[in-house]
Amino acid sequence: MAVHFEKTAHIAKVGLNIPDTLNALGPDTLFDLYNIWEECQRDDEVRVVILHSELPSIFCSGMDLKTAIPILTASRKPETDAEQWLISDIDAVGKAMFKYKDLDKPVIAAIHGYCLTGGFEMAMGCELRVASEDAIFQMRETTLGIMPVGGSNVFLPAQIGMTRALEILLTGNNFTAQTLYDWGFLNRVVPKENMMDEAMAIAERIASNGPLSVRGMVKLSRMIGELSFEEAMRKETEIGMPIFMSEQAREGVRAQKEKRKPRFT
């Protein structure tokens, strides 16, 4: 399977597994990811998602130069349903890569090996990022005469600052996991053999918390970048107060008083 999707308790794991293209994002893969995120949004049992690679030395090689890029650059006409979808709904493609995100549940990117271009951008669209010590990050579009349009021009300055973002975007150089941890892009850098355990530990901790509160904070985190300070404060109240007065909040307080774990349903 190009995309391996499994659910365990409240955690969904989405693994890229396309050896022939080193997990390049072709039309079929993007369409699969779009549908998986839609399913995760519908399924209230899913509280956290981990995006990872099932290949040994790479997370994602970016957009597929043989399939997706020729369609997107109008070098040839679409021949399959997935290729037609690729150009007929560009917002849906953005949702597949987390440029836009209707999924109001946290996604943890677990990254090892090479994380390139569109794969790097997809990691930018995740809420949290755990990387192995061998991870290498690169935005090489400019070396191909292409301007990236998967969100990196907006995400990176907000996440690590404009000057560091522009160094990544304008040079096309490789950047190590340690550098991006130091710059604030990564939450953890761990030995490769510990990467998925670390991502699962974070996911399990989040999944044990109030689902409504987690979803509210994820939703708000996407909104506030577009708002003024005052508007962001009002939006926090608008989203947060109904959750504050929810049954899940009451259960959390009861559990604290009764010295037990809350049972969030």
Secondary structure per residue as TSV (DSSP state, phi and psi in degrees):
chain	resnum	aa	ss	phi	psi
A	1	M	-	360.0	136.7
A	2	A	-	-66.3	-37.9
A	3	V	E	-128.1	117.0
A	4	H	E	-94.1	121.1
A	5	F	E	-120.1	122.7
A	6	E	E	-141.8	149.4
A	7	K	E	-121.5	130.1
A	8	T	E	-128.3	115.6
A	9	A	T	54.4	-120.2
A	10	H	T	-101.2	11.9
A	11	I	E	-117.3	129.4
A	12	A	E	-103.6	134.6
A	13	K	E	-113.6	129.0
A	14	V	E	-120.3	111.3
A	15	G	E	-112.7	125.7
A	16	L	E	-78.8	131.4
A	17	N	-	-147.4	77.3
A	18	I	-	-129.8	78.7
A	19	P	G	-57.5	-37.9
A	20	D	G	-61.4	-30.8
A	21	T	G	-118.5	11.5
A	22	L	T	55.2	46.2
A	23	N	S	62.9	31.5
A	24	A	-	-65.2	148.6
A	25	L	B	-90.6	92.3
A	26	G	-	-92.3	174.9
A	27	P	H	-55.1	-44.4
A	28	D	H	-63.9	-43.1
A	29	T	H	-65.4	-43.7
A	30	L	H	-62.9	-40.2
A	31	F	H	-65.3	-40.2
A	32	D	H	-62.3	-45.1
A	33	L	H	-62.4	-43.1
A	34	Y	H	-56.0	-46.1
A	35	N	H	-69.1	-34.4
A	36	I	H	-66.2	-43.2
A	37	W	H	-64.6	-35.6
A	38	E	H	-63.5	-41.3
A	39	E	H	-66.7	-41.2
A	40	C	H	-62.1	-36.1
A	41	Q	H	-67.6	-39.3
A	42	R	H	-72.6	-30.4
A	43	D	-	-88.2	105.8
A	44	D	T	-68.7	-14.8
A	45	E	T	-71.4	-25.4
A	46	V	-	-82.2	121.5
A	47	R	-	-114.2	-24.9
A	48	V	E	-143.2	148.0
A	49	V	E	-124.1	138.4
A	50	I	E	-113.2	123.0
A	51	L	E	-102.4	126.0
A	52	H	E	-149.5	178.8
A	53	S	E	-115.0	141.5
A	54	E	-	-98.2	4.2
A	55	L	S	-89.6	153.3
A	56	P	S	-74.6	-25.1
A	57	S	S	-131.4	11.3
A	58	I	E	-152.6	142.6
A	59	F	E	-84.5	-57.3
A	60	C	E	-163.4	136.1
A	61	S	-	-91.1	5.8
A	62	G	-	96.1	-165.5
A	63	M	B	-64.1	141.7
A	64	D	-	-71.6	117.1
A	65	L	T	-70.3	-19.5
A	66	K	T	-94.5	-21.9
A	67	T	T	-120.1	-61.2
A	68	A	H	-69.3	-47.0
A	69	I	H	-63.5	-43.3
A	70	P	H	-59.6	-33.8
A	71	I	H	-71.6	-46.1
A	72	L	H	-69.5	-28.3
A	73	T	T	-93.5	7.0
A	74	A	T	60.7	30.2
A	75	S	S	-74.0	-26.6
A	76	R	S	-151.3	163.8
A	77	K	-	-84.5	152.8
A	78	P	-	-64.9	143.2
A	79	E	-	-118.6	-16.2
A	80	T	S	-122.9	168.5
A	81	D	H	-61.9	-40.2
A	82	A	H	-67.0	-37.5
A	83	E	H	-68.0	-36.8
A	84	Q	H	-65.2	-41.4
A	85	W	H	-60.2	-37.3
A	86	L	H	-57.7	-37.9
A	87	I	H	-101.3	-12.5
A	88	S	H	-86.9	-21.5
A	89	D	-	-142.1	79.4
A	90	I	H	-65.7	-28.0
A	91	D	H	-66.1	-36.1
A	92	A	H	-65.1	-38.0
A	93	V	H	-63.0	-41.9
A	94	G	H	-60.8	-36.9
A	95	K	H	-69.2	-36.0
A	96	A	H	-61.0	-33.7
A	97	M	T	-100.3	5.9
A	98	F	T	69.1	15.8
A	99	K	S	-61.6	-45.2
A	100	Y	S	-112.0	150.8
A	101	K	-	-144.4	105.5
A	102	D	-	-82.7	-20.9
A	103	L	-	-71.1	107.1
A	104	D	-	-94.9	41.5
A	105	K	S	-126.3	145.2
A	106	P	-	-67.8	137.9
A	107	V	E	-114.5	127.9
A	108	I	E	-103.7	121.2
A	109	A	E	-87.0	123.0
A	110	A	E	-106.5	108.9
A	111	I	E	-117.4	126.2
A	112	H	-	-133.9	158.6
A	113	G	S	66.7	-148.9
A	114	Y	E	-80.7	132.7
A	115	C	E	-125.6	99.3
A	116	L	E	-116.3	144.4
A	117	T	H	40.2	-110.6
A	118	G	H	-60.2	-31.2
A	119	G	H	-67.4	-40.1
A	120	F	H	-61.8	-44.1
A	121	E	H	-63.8	-38.0
A	122	M	H	-64.0	-37.8
A	123	A	H	-64.6	-36.0
A	124	M	H	-60.4	-32.8
A	125	G	T	-80.6	-6.5
A	126	C	S	-82.3	156.6
A	127	E	S	-75.1	-38.7
A	128	L	E	-132.1	155.6
A	129	R	E	-141.9	123.4
A	130	V	E	-114.9	131.5
A	131	A	E	-127.7	151.6
A	132	S	E	-82.3	162.1
A	133	E	T	-63.7	-22.6
A	134	D	T	-88.9	0.4
A	135	A	-	-66.6	138.4
A	136	I	E	-127.0	132.5
A	137	F	E	-116.1	139.8
A	138	Q	E	-154.6	135.7
A	139	M	-	-113.2	97.0
A	140	R	-	-103.0	10.6
A	141	E	G	-54.6	-40.6
A	142	T	G	-63.3	-27.0
A	143	T	G	-71.5	-17.4
A	144	L	G	-101.3	3.7
A	145	G	T	77.1	19.1
A	146	I	-	-111.7	142.0
A	147	M	-	-94.8	126.4
A	148	P	-	-64.5	140.6
A	149	V	-	-131.5	20.5
A	150	G	S	-95.2	14.2
A	151	G	S	111.7	-9.8
A	152	S	H	-65.1	-32.2
A	153	N	H	-67.5	-19.3
A	154	V	H	-103.8	-45.9
A	155	F	H	-61.9	-53.8
A	156	L	H	-61.1	-46.3
A	157	P	H	-59.0	-36.2
A	158	A	H	-70.5	-30.9
A	159	Q	H	-89.3	-34.7
A	160	I	H	-132.0	2.0
A	161	G	-	97.3	152.1
A	162	M	H	-65.2	-44.3
A	163	T	H	-66.8	-41.3
A	164	R	H	-69.5	-38.4
A	165	A	H	-60.7	-45.2
A	166	L	H	-67.0	-31.9
A	167	E	H	-61.7	-43.6
A	168	I	H	-64.3	-46.5
A	169	L	H	-73.4	-39.1
A	170	L	H	-85.3	-27.8
A	171	T	H	-88.1	-33.2
A	172	G	-	71.3	16.6
A	173	N	-	-77.9	166.5
A	174	N	E	-82.2	144.5
A	175	F	E	-132.0	134.5
A	176	T	E	-79.6	163.4
A	177	A	H	-61.4	-39.4
A	178	Q	H	-63.3	-40.6
A	179	T	H	-61.9	-45.9
A	180	L	H	-72.5	-24.5
A	181	Y	H	-68.5	-45.4
A	182	D	H	-62.0	-31.6
A	183	W	T	-84.6	-2.8
A	184	G	T	91.4	8.8
A	185	F	S	-80.5	-34.4
A	186	L	-	-105.3	144.8
A	187	N	S	-83.3	-35.9
A	188	R	E	-143.7	147.4
A	189	V	E	-127.6	121.2
A	190	V	E	-135.9	163.4
A	191	P	-	-56.4	147.7
A	192	K	G	-55.1	-39.7
A	193	E	G	-69.4	-14.8
A	194	N	G	-102.1	-3.3
A	195	M	H	-61.6	-51.2
A	196	M	H	-68.8	-34.2
A	197	D	H	-62.7	-40.9
A	198	E	H	-66.0	-44.1
A	199	A	H	-62.7	-41.4
A	200	M	H	-65.8	-38.0
A	201	A	H	-62.7	-42.7
A	202	I	H	-65.6	-43.5
A	203	A	H	-61.8	-43.8
A	204	E	H	-64.6	-37.5
A	205	R	H	-65.3	-44.2
A	206	I	H	-65.5	-42.7
A	207	A	H	-64.1	-21.4
A	208	S	T	-80.9	-10.2
A	209	N	S	-89.4	174.9
A	210	G	-	-62.4	118.2
A	211	P	H	-58.6	-40.9
A	212	L	H	-65.2	-41.7
A	213	S	H	-65.7	-40.3
A	214	V	H	-63.0	-46.7
A	215	R	H	-64.8	-38.0
A	216	G	H	-62.5	-42.1
A	217	M	H	-70.0	-37.4
A	218	V	H	-63.6	-45.1
A	219	K	H	-61.1	-45.4
A	220	L	H	-65.0	-36.8
A	221	S	H	-61.0	-30.9
A	222	R	H	-77.3	-30.8
A	223	M	H	-79.0	-38.4
A	224	I	G	-69.6	-21.6
A	225	G	G	-63.6	-22.6
A	226	E	G	-94.4	-1.7
A	227	L	S	-114.2	158.9
A	228	S	-	-70.1	168.4
A	229	F	H	-57.1	-46.3
A	230	E	H	-66.4	-42.2
A	231	E	H	-64.4	-38.4
A	232	A	H	-65.2	-39.4
A	233	M	H	-64.0	-41.9
A	234	R	H	-66.1	-38.9
A	235	K	H	-65.4	-35.9
A	236	E	H	-59.5	-44.2
A	237	T	H	-66.9	-40.8
A	238	E	H	-61.6	-42.7
A	239	I	H	-81.8	-37.9
A	240	G	H	-79.6	-35.9
A	241	M	H	-65.2	-41.4
A	242	P	H	-60.3	-34.0
A	243	I	H	-70.3	-39.8
A	244	F	H	-58.3	-32.1
A	245	M	T	-100.9	14.1
A	246	S	S	-83.7	166.4
A	247	E	H	-63.3	-33.2
A	248	Q	H	-62.3	-39.5
A	249	A	H	-65.6	-41.3
A	250	R	H	-64.5	-39.3
A	251	E	H	-64.3	-40.1
A	252	G	H	-61.3	-41.7
A	253	V	H	-69.1	-41.5
A	254	R	H	-59.2	-44.6
A	255	A	H	-63.6	-38.2
A	256	Q	H	-62.1	-45.1
A	257	K	H	-66.6	-35.7
A	258	E	H	-89.9	2.3
A	259	K	T	56.4	51.6
A	260	R	S	-139.9	170.2
A	261	K	-	-76.9	138.7
A	262	P	-	-69.1	149.4
A	263	R	-	-109.5	90.3
A	264	F	-	-83.4	125.5
A	265	T	-	-120.4	360.0
